[in-house]
Amino acid sequence: MAELVIIVALIFSIVLHEVAHGYAANWLGDPTARLSGRLTVNPLVHLDPLGSVVVPALLFFSGAGFLFGWAKPVPYNPYNLTNQKWGEAIVAAAGPLTNLMLAFIFAMFMRMSGILGLSVSVMELFGYIVFINILLALFNLIPIPPLDGSKVLIALLPFGVAIKYKEMTTWIERNGILIMFAFIFIFIQFLWPYMFVAVLFVTSLFTGLSPEMFMSLLV
């Protein structure tokens, strides 16, 4: 039962991540997501069978040590955005920022657990929601295509470097699934320990719990 709740929390988090992209694009003048019916929290509209179900389930039940996934990307037309300099970066950043906001809200509930009278099981659930959303935010901010961080980085780079980087991202996105699984393998083998430390650090800042206390809550 706990496993199912955690996977549902992950799906809920990645759906809100994608909806945030769509709302940001709509706010900046591009109605593509709205006209496509993607400005909804109905998970069935957003779920990607591979990224929202298969990959999270495999990671969880294989004991990989971390959990993440993705939904179908919300469509948007960058040429419709009113801010051509920062528009794509704002749309990209909206997803991770939404995850951080969710983590912060549930972390505040955890901080007020005594006042609210939260049970241990509810605290555990909230802890997983905080951890999952911080992980999604930090993971998606890695500046490697097709992750959101790559679009944020393009807006920050000098023009000439940004053009070269965008050419590279186009090539990577053209080989989407192959590159993604290669990156997942590299991430698991080499980067996860560092990401785990970073996630725990941010989690401690949000919840006020030491990394040891937080992890004992989830075990």
C-alpha positions in Angstrom: 0.0 0.0 0.0 2.8 2.4 0.9 4.5 1.7 -2.5 1.3 2.6 -4.3 0.9 5.9 -2.4 4.5 6.9 -3.2 4.0 6.2 -6.9 0.7 8.2 -6.9 2.6 11.1 -5.2 5.2 10.9 -7.9 2.6 11.0 -10.7 0.8 13.9 -9.0 4.1 15.8 -8.8 5.1 15.3 -12.4 1.6 16.2 -13.7 1.7 19.5 -11.8 5.2 20.0 -13.2 3.9 19.8 -16.7 0.8 21.8 -16.1 3.1 24.6 -14.8 4.9 24.6 -18.1 1.6 25.1 -19.9 0.4 27.9 -17.7 3.7 29.7 -18.0 3.6 29.5 -21.8 -0.1 30.6 -21.9 0.8 33.6 -19.6 3.6 34.5 -22.0 1.2 34.5 -25.0 1.3 31.0 -26.4 -2.1 29.2 -26.2 -0.8 25.9 -27.6 -1.1 23.9 -24.3 -4.5 25.5 -23.5 -5.9 24.7 -26.9 -4.5 21.1 -26.6 -6.4 20.6 -23.4 -3.2 20.3 -21.3 -4.0 22.9 -18.7 -5.7 20.3 -16.5 -4.6 18.3 -13.5 -6.4 15.2 -14.9 -3.4 12.8 -14.9 -4.8 10.7 -17.8 -4.2 13.7 -20.1 -0.5 13.9 -19.2 0.7 10.4 -18.4 3.4 8.9 -20.5 3.2 5.1 -20.2 6.9 4.7 -20.1 8.0 7.8 -18.1 5.0 7.9 -15.7 4.4 4.3 -15.0 7.0 1.8 -16.2 10.2 3.6 -15.3 9.0 4.8 -11.8 7.7 1.3 -11.0 11.0 -0.4 -12.2 13.1 2.0 -10.2 11.0 1.6 -7.1 10.6 -2.2 -7.1 14.2 -2.8 -8.1 15.5 -0.9 -5.1 17.4 1.6 -7.3 17.5 4.0 -4.3 15.8 6.9 -6.0 12.5 7.5 -7.9 11.7 9.8 -10.8 9.7 9.9 -14.0 8.3 12.2 -16.6 4.9 13.0 -18.2 4.2 13.8 -21.8 5.8 17.2 -22.5 3.3 20.0 -22.7 3.4 21.4 -26.2 4.2 25.1 -26.7 5.4 27.3 -29.6 8.4 29.4 -28.5 7.8 31.8 -31.4 4.5 32.8 -29.8 6.1 33.8 -26.5 6.0 37.6 -25.9 9.5 37.5 -24.3 11.8 36.0 -26.9 14.9 36.4 -24.7 13.7 34.8 -21.5 10.4 33.2 -22.5 11.7 29.6 -23.0 13.7 29.8 -19.8 10.7 31.0 -17.8 8.5 28.2 -19.3 11.2 25.7 -18.5 11.8 26.9 -15.0 8.1 26.9 -14.1 8.1 23.1 -13.7 11.0 22.8 -11.2 9.8 25.9 -9.3 6.3 24.3 -8.9 8.0 21.2 -7.5 9.9 23.3 -5.1 6.7 25.1 -4.1 5.0 21.8 -3.4 7.9 20.6 -1.4 7.9 23.8 0.7 4.1 23.6 1.4 4.3 20.0 2.6 7.5 20.8 4.5 5.6 23.6 6.4 2.9 21.1 7.3 5.7 18.8 8.7 7.1 21.7 10.7 3.7 22.3 12.2 3.0 18.6 12.9 2.7 19.1 16.6 0.0 21.8 16.2 -1.8 19.9 13.5 -1.6 16.6 15.3 -0.2 14.7 12.3 0.2 10.9 12.7 3.5 9.2 11.9 2.0 7.7 8.7 0.9 11.2 7.5 4.3 12.6 8.3 5.9 9.8 6.3 3.7 10.5 3.3 4.4 14.2 3.5 8.1 13.4 3.8 8.0 11.4 0.6 6.2 14.2 -1.2 8.8 16.7 -0.1 11.7 14.4 -1.1 10.2 13.5 -4.5 9.5 17.1 -5.4 12.9 18.3 -4.4 14.4 15.5 -6.4 12.3 16.3 -9.5 13.2 20.0 -9.2 17.0 19.4 -8.9 17.1 16.6 -11.5 15.2 18.7 -14.1 17.5 21.6 -13.5 20.5 19.6 -14.7 21.5 21.5 -17.9 21.4 18.5 -20.2 18.8 18.2 -22.9 15.9 17.5 -22.8 15.8 18.5 -19.1 14.5 22.0 -18.2 17.9 23.2 -17.1 19.2 23.1 -20.7 16.6 25.7 -21.7 17.4 27.9 -18.7 21.1 27.6 -19.5 20.6 28.7 -23.1 19.1 32.0 -22.0 22.1 32.6 -19.7 24.8 31.9 -22.3 26.4 34.5 -24.6 24.7 34.5 -28.0 27.4 32.6 -29.9 27.8 29.9 -27.3 24.0 29.6 -27.0 23.7 28.9 -30.7 26.3 26.1 -30.5 24.7 24.7 -27.4 21.2 24.8 -29.0 22.6 22.8 -32.0 23.8 20.2 -29.6 20.5 20.0 -27.8 18.7 19.6 -31.1 20.9 16.6 -31.9 20.4 15.1 -28.5 16.6 15.5 -28.6 16.6 13.9 -32.1 17.9 10.8 -30.4 15.6 11.2 -27.5 14.9 7.8 -26.0 18.4 6.4 -26.6 20.0 9.5 -25.0 17.6 9.5 -22.1 18.3 5.9 -21.2 22.1 6.5 -21.5 21.8 9.5 -19.2 19.7 7.5 -16.7 22.4 4.8 -16.6 25.2 7.4 -16.1 23.1 9.1 -13.5 22.5 5.9 -11.5 26.1 4.8 -11.7 28.0 8.1 -11.1 25.8 11.1 -10.2 23.1 9.7 -7.9 25.2 9.8 -4.7 25.9 13.6 -5.2 22.3 14.3 -6.1 21.1 12.4 -3.0 23.3 14.6 -0.8 22.0 17.7 -2.5 18.3 16.6 -2.2 18.8 15.8 1.5 20.5 19.2 2.1 17.5 21.1 0.6 15.1 18.8 2.4 16.7 19.6 5.7 16.4 23.3 4.9 12.7 23.0 4.2 11.7 20.7 7.0 14.1 21.7 9.7 15.0 18.0 10.2 18.5 16.8 10.1 19.3 14.4 7.2 19.5 11.5 9.6 16.1 12.3 11.2 14.4 12.8 7.9 15.7 9.5 6.5 14.6 7.7 9.7 11.1 9.0 9.1 11.0 7.4 5.6 12.5 4.0 6.6 
